[in-house]
Amino acid sequence: MKEIRTIADIHATAQQVWDVLGDLTAYKDWNPYITSAQGGVEVGGTLTLRLELPGGESLAVRPVVLEAEAPRELRWLWAKGFSGICDTEQCFILVPKGENRTHVINRITCTGLALSLPGIGAATNARLETNFRQGLEAMNRALKSRAQGGKGPGL
């Protein structure tokens, strides 16, 4: 198992942050990591996402929504190849921290054979640690800017 966990403190309510995360069609306007998103954030629904990883790599995935509890948690899962080869779960947890402030945890957890196979596992782990971490951090910065209306600390 490999987990990449990033955080952002956003000067906006959890509902304002949720509204940005839940509006998938607007991702193309602000999100440098998930540049195209289609579908609804209903549990059991399938999304179509295009991930733009730092370094120029593009990845199309079709995750299933596992959790959509406004304004607390949004979580989905996709499998690379067949389930069990490299399953990736992305989770956004919104934690209110007083009036008009939200702590966001943006996490990816990968499991499967691709992480443990000789030769492939090390390369997969390295790719996750660099490309995916940079993608999540870029998304966090853009989410913060969008939720804060382009204003506030940290922009």
Secondary structure, 3 states (H helix, E strand, C coil): CEEEEEEEEECCCHHHHHHHHHCHHHHHHHCCCEEEEECCCCCCCECEEEEEECCCEEEEECCEEEEEECCCEEEEEEEECCCCCEEEEEEEEEEECCCCCEEEEEEEEEECHHHCCCCHHHHHHHHHHHHHHHHHHHHHHHHHHHHCCCCCCCC
